[in-house]
Amino acid sequence: MFLSVFEIFKVGIGPSSSHTMGPMVAAGRFLDRLRNSPFAAKGLRASLHGSLAFTGVGHATDRATILGLAGFDPVSYDFERAQAALAEIAKTQQVSPEGLEPLHFNPETDLIFDYDNPLPGHANGMILMATDAQGDVLLQETYYSIGGGFVVTEEELTSGTPPSGSGTKKVPFAFQSANEMLAMARESGKSIAEMKYANERVYRSVAEIDLGMDQLWQVMNDCIDRGLATEGTLPGGLSVRRRAKAIHTALQAERGMNLTAPHVINDWISTYAMAVNEENAAGGQVVTSPTNGAAGVLPATIRYWLDHVPGATTARVPEFLLTSAAIGGLVKHNASISGAEAGCQAEVGSASAMAAAGLAAVLGGTPEQVENAAEIALEHHLGMTCDPVKGLVQVPCIERNGLGAIKAVSAASLALRGDGSHFVPLDAAIETMRQTGADMSEKYKETSLGGLAVNIPNC
């Protein structure tokens, strides 16, 4: 099993990797298919199903689908250009993707929120259609956004075709479980990061890998800085105020004071994470880590390490990212990173496990201690539901990232206090998370039909 570090970590836009990035990617794939089709389409239609329908407006799924059909993609996304395009589409009722003739698309009638007919393959389903001049369907494809920005067609899902980025070439360390990973580490004498790097080398040059990881951290760090510098109210109607800047300013003012309590370090960690997720909630540029909803946990843990731990250096950030990606790949392969599949345990829980592993590694942990750190973090997120108020990635998501980062630091610290031996293996925690997700009511899987979403007023 190989899943690249550049698939676990992808540059994209907020507020959701599965509900915003995924539909935009799916629309782009459909346009590619249409470009290679013999049909001369005149119009487009889209229907959103399951979780994409129930929380689509709050997650900007409608906006992402429209922009995707207009030719936008998450990596090169420009907010101002997107705003202008949406206004033009609403006015002209057509999209003009590159390489195709202008296509009729009325957002009011051609984008359908189907709340009554969930698709069988996944909670995040959508159907894209190309039509002729009479409105009859010429070409149709079903897509599933399976978490973290990964998208598969119905055929790919049925056949078990790996999502984009899941390489098929033979890699030197093809571990499919944490147990296999540890066995390979012992046999080879390599760290988890070194094994992951060797696998990446099958697909990319040293220069490509190193530059790519530097760019990932740059985007993560820039996102933290933007969040720490920005005030105001988040969009969506909940009137949630950004808090990261004010908290950060207060923490800076208190720095160096002899009476500062030790637990205040938790505020620093939380503020870094909240800064990212406030940016995500505002539709800003983030890195899936492994999802947008959990995008603040890992960058906050890295920033904590760099800014507050003696001896930390940016030269070792790639080691952190590679170790984290190895854990994220195991979780995705054996369970899920999608809130619509398994609740928030699959998002913030996975992110916390990844961050704990990365931190343990750069603090000098053995592979066994790294695996233990990941297990501790994941174990203590088991059962966490995904119940966003009004379908927005704001409450409880923003604070939840802060607590996920704090748990990651605590898990790494606990693991490093031991020798790596522990009672619950990471593989058992991952399998438990999968089973818990399967048993979890759909009300608690990103549908906003249960939990905080129905017990807190949406205004």
N, C-alpha and C positions, 0 to 999 in steps of 0.2 A: 504494500500500500504506500503510495506516495502522494502527498498533498503539499504543494509548494508553499513556502513562507509568504510568497507574493499572492497567494490565493486566500490564505488565512488572514493576511493583512492586505486590504485593498483600499486605495484612496477612493473616496466617494462623497456623497452628500447626505445630509440629514433629512428627515429625522429617523429613518429606519432602513436597514440594509435589506430586509426581506420585503418591506412594504413600499419602499421608495426606490432604492437602487435596483432591486430585483425586477420590478415591472418595467423600469426604464431599459434595463438590459434585455428583457424579453421582447420589448417593442423593437429594439435595435436588431435583434435576431430575426424578427418577423420581417422587417424591412429588407434585410439581406436575402431572405428567402423570396420575397416579392421581386427583388431586383433580378434574381435568377429564374423567375417564373415566366412561362410563355404567355401568361394572361396579362391583358392590358387593363389593370384595375382602375376604377374611377373614384372609389371611396374606401373608407376604413371604418370598422366598428370594433368595440371592445366591451367585454363583460367581465366584471370582477365577482369572485365567488368566495364563500367562506370568510375567513378572517380578513382577506383583502377587501371584502365588501363591508363588514361590520365596523372596521376601524380605518377604512380607506381614507376618509376625509381627514381624520386626525393625523394620519401618517403621510398625508400628501400623495397617496397612491394615484388619485385622479390626476393631479398635476404631473406626476412622474410619467404616467402612461401617455398623456397628451404630448409632453415634451419628447418622450422616447419615440413616439410615432412621427414627430417632427424632425427627428435626427439627432437629438441631444444624447450625450452619454455621460455617466457619472464622473469619469476621470477628467474630461475637458470642460465640465460644466461651468458656465459663467452665469451668475445670478442676474445681472442686469440684462444680458442678452435673452435669458429665459423669460424674464418679465415682459420684455417687448414682444417676444414670440407668442406668449399666451394671449396678450392683448390683441395681436394681429389675427390669431386663430379664432378668437371669439368674434372678431369683426367680420372676417372673410369666410368663416366656416370651412376652412381648408388648411391642410398641412402641405409643406413643400420640402420633403426630405431630399437630400442630395442623391442624384442618380435616378430619380423617379419624377414623373409628371405630377403637378399639384393634385392632391387627392381630397375629395370632399370629406370633411369631418366636423360635425357639429357637436361640441362638448356636451350640450344640453340633452341631446337625443342619442348620440352614437357611443356614449360612454355609460354603460348600464351597471348599476349596483344590484346584483342579484343575491338577495338575502335568503332566498328560499331553496336554492339548488346548489348545495356544496358539491364540488367535484370530488371524485373518489380517490384521487391519488395523493392529495395533500391539502391541508387547511388553507394554504395560500395558492389558490388556483385562479387562472384567468384565461379567457378565450379571445384570440385576436382574429379578425376576419377582414378580408379584402373583398370588395363588392364591385359589381358592374354598374353601368349607368342607371339601371332599374332598381338597384339595391339588392340584387340577388348575390349570394355568396359565391365567389370564385375560388377562394383559397381560405383555409381555416387551420389554426394550430392552437393546441392547448398547452399552456406553460404552467409550471409550478415553481414558485420562488421558495426554495427549500432552506433558506437561512444564510446569513452572512453574505448576501449578494449572489449566491449560487442559483442558477436557473437551469431547469431541465424541461424538455418537452415530455408529453405524455408517453411517447414511444420510448424515449430515453429512460424514463422512470420505470416503465414496464419491463424493459429489457435489461435494466441494471447497468446501463452505460454510465461510466463515471462522469461527474460534472467537469466542466472545463477546469483545467489546472490539475486534475488527478492524472498524473502521468502514467503511461503504460510501459515506458522503457524500464529495463532492469536497473535497479539501484543497489548500491553495496549493502545498505542497511534497511531492508524492507520490513521493518517491524510493524505488526498489525495490532499489537497489544503492549501495555506497559511491561508486562512480564518478559516478552520478547525483546523489548528495548533494553531492559536491564541486563538480560543475558548477553546481548550483542555488545553492550558497553563493557561488561566484564571480560568477554572473550577478546575484544579488540583493544582494550585499554584506552578507548576514546571516551570523551565526554558526550553527553547528549547533543550538545551544540556541534561538536566536531562531526558526529555521525550525520546530523541533519545537513551540515554544510557539504559533506561528501555526496549526499544524495542530490543536493541542488546542483552540484558540479556536473552531473550527468546531463542537465538541461541548459545550463548557463555558464558563461565564463566567469572567472574570478572577478573581473572588472564589473561585469553586469550585476553579479550578486552583491558586491560591496557597495556599488553606487545605488542599487535599488534599496538596500537596507538603510543607507544614509538618508535617502529621500523619504523613506517611511518615517524615520524618527523626526526628520525635519518637519514633515506635515503634522505629526503628532504634537511636537513641541510648539510649533506655531499656533496650533489650535488651542493649547493650554494658554499661551500668551494672549491670544485674542480674547479668550473667555475671561481672563483675569483683568483685562483692560476695558471691558464693555459693560455698560449698565443698561437699564431699561426693562421693558415688559416683554415676555415671550409671546409669540403669536399663537392664535388658536382659540381664544375666548376664555381661558381659565384665569387670565390676568396674573400669571405667575411671574414674580419679579426675579430678575437675575440677582444672585447673591454673591457669586464668587469674587467679584471685584471688591465689594465692601469688606468681606471677610479677610481677603488677602491684604488689603490696606491696613486693617486693624492688626493682623498678625505681624506685618512688617513694623508697625509702630511699637509693638510689644517686644520685638526681638532684642535679646540682650538683657532684658530685665531680670534681675535676680529672683523675683517672686513668681516668675512664670511657671505654672504647673507642668510636670512632665507630660501629662496627657494631652497637652495642647498640640503635640506633634500630630495627633489624629486630625486636628483641624486643618493643618497644612495638607495632609494627604487627601482629606475630603475635598478641600477647596480646589486642588489640582483636578480631581475627577469631575467635580461639579462644573468647573470651567469648560471642560470638553463637552459635557452633556448639555450645558446651556447653549453652546454653539451648535450642537447637533439638533436640539429642539428648534433652533432658529433657522434650520436649513443650511447650516454652514458646512464647510469641507472638513471631513473627519476621516479616520482610518478605521475600517472594521477590525475589531479586536476582541472576539472574532466577529462581532456584529456592531451595528450602530448603537443599538439600545444599551450595549455594554461597552461602548467605545472609550469610556473614561477610566476604567479600572487599570488597565495595563500602562497607559501613558502616565497616569498619576503615580503608579508604583515606581516607574523608571525615574520620574522627576524627583520623587522623594529620595530615592537612592542617590541621584546625582547631586541634589542640593543639600542633603542633610547627613549623608553617611561618609565619614572620612575615607579617603582613598578611592572613591568612585570616580570613574572617568568615562567620557563618551566613547572612547576607543573600545569599550566592552559592551556597548549597547547592542551591537550585532549578536553577541553571545546570548544576551538576554532575549532578543527577538527570536533567534533560532531555537532556543530551548522552549520558549513559550509556544512557538509554532508546532513543535513536535508534540506537545501535550494537546494543543488545539486540534491537531490532525487526528489524534487518537479518539478524542471525544466525538468529533464529527463522524468518524468512520464507524464507531461502535455504539453511538447513541444519537445525539442531536445538539446543534447549537441554535436551534430555532425556538423562539418563544411560542410560536403557533403550534409547534409539535409537542413541546414538553414543558412549557412554562418558563418563568425567569430563571429557574435553576439551570436551564440550558444556555442562558445568555450571560447573566452576571455570574452565575456559578461557574460556568466554563471559563469566563474571563478571569475570575479570581484564581482559579486553579492554574491557568496559564501564567498569570503574573507572579504567583507564589513560586512556581517552578523557576521562572526566569530570575527572580530575586535570589532564590537559594543558590542558583548556579553562579551568579556573579559575586556572591558572598563567599564562594569557595566550597560549596556543597558537593558531595559525591553524587553520582547518578542516583544512588539509593535515597539520599537525603532530598534530592530534587523531586523524585517520585513521591516521597512522603509528604513534602510540602504541597504538591498538587492535590494529593488525596485529602489532606486535612481541609484545604480550602473548599474543595468540591463537596466533601461530606457534609459540611456545615452550611451548605446552601440547598441541600436536598429538600424537595417538597415546595420550594418557593414558586408561587404562582405569578402569572403575568396578567395584571389587572389594571392597565393604564386608564386613569380617569379621562373620560371623554375621548378615548382612543388616542390621546396625545402622549408623546414620549417625554413626559414632564413629571407627573406625579403618579407613582412614587419613584420613577426611573432615575431622576437626577441624583437625589440623595442616595438611592440604592447603589449607584456606582461608587459613591464615596465610601459607603460601608463595605462594599466588595473589595475596594483597595486596602482598607484597614485590615480586613480579614486576610488578604493576601500577604501583607507584611507580617501579621501575627503567625500565619501558618508557616511561612518561611523561617521565622525566628524559632518557632517550636521545633520544626524539623531539624534545624541546625544544632539544637540542644541535645539531639539524640544521635545514634549511629546509623540511622536509616532503616533499622528494623522496626516494624510496627504491625498492628493487628489486622487492619483493613487494607488490602491492596488497592491501588488506584483502579485497577481493572474492575474490582467489585463495586467501587463507588460509581464508576461510569455505567456499569450494568444496572445498578440500583436506580440511577438517574433515568435511564431508558425505561425501566419498568414503571417507575413512579410517573413519568410522563405519559406512558400508555394508559395508566389507570386514572390519570387526572381528568376531572370534568372539563368539557370544552369551555365552560364558563370562565375558566381560569387560564385559557390559552390564547391570550392576545385578542379576545373578542369583545372585551369590555362589557361582558354580560354578568359578571360576578365580582366579588371581593370589593376592593376600594372603589372600583368603577361604578358600583351601584349604591354604595353607602356614603359617598361624598357628593354633595350637590355639584352639578356640572356647570355652574355659573358663579 
